[in-house]
Amino acid sequence: MSFFDIVVLFFLANSAVSLTRVIIGPSVVDRMIGLNMTTAGVLAVLVLIAVKQQVPVYLDVALVYDIFGFIGLLAITKYFSDREKSA
């Protein structure tokens, strides 16, 4: 097992733990942070695989994935801020 494989496994484990925070998270803030960390971990894995396999299309996929993750985070923030204003 190479150093690269260990780093990829670390990011995957981090994403799995963050995903449990999204599912179990007692508050909205915990879920948003968990979602952001999960997105960052998957993004890191995509970039690392792109570099190791020298496939530049994975970098494009990682960029689009990151943009969608950011837009999703903004949508969740907007939803919960509107929900608090109406309550």
N, C-alpha and C positions, 0 to 999 in steps of 0.2 A: 504494500500500500504506500503510495507516494504522498508527499506533502500536499500536493494538489488535491488528492482524494480526501485527505483529512480536512482540508479547508472547505471543500464542497460539502462533506458530511456535517461539519460544524454549522454551516449556513442552513442546511436542510433541517438540522435539529433545532436551530434557533427559530426557523419558520414554523416548525411543528409546535414548539412551546408557545410561540406568539399566536398561533391559530387557536390553541386551547384558551388563550386569554380572550380572543374574540368571541368564542362560544360561551365561556363561563363568566367572563368579565362582569363584576357586580355593577359597574357604572358605564355610562356611555363613553366617558373619557378613556377608560381602560380598553374598551372595545375599539375605539378609534386608534389608539396607540398600538394595540395589537395588530390591527389591520395594516397600519403603516409599516410596522416591523416585518410582518409577513411579506408584504409587497417588496420591501427592500431586500429581504433574504432571497426571494425568488429571483429578483433582478440581479443580485450578485452571482447567483448560481448560473444564470443565463450568460452573463458576461464572462465568467470564468470558463464555461464550456466553449464559448465562442473563441476565446483566446487559445485554449488548449487544442481545439480541433481546427483552428484557423478557418472558421466559417463565418464570414462577415455578416451573413443574413441574420444570424442570431443576435447581433448587436442591434439591428433594425427592430427585431422582435422585442428585444429588451427595452428599447426606447419607447415603442408603442405601448408596451406593458406598463412602463413607468408613467406615461401620460395618462393612461386609463386609471391607474391607481390613484394618481393625484386628483383627477376629475371625480372619481368615486369618493374620495375623502372630502372634497368640497361639497359634493351632493349630500353626504351624510351630515356634514356640519350645517348646511343650509336647512335640511329637514329638521334637525333637532333644535336649531335656533328658532325656527318658525313655530315649532311645537311648544317651546317654552314661552314664547310671546303670547300665544293664544290661551295658555293655561292660566 
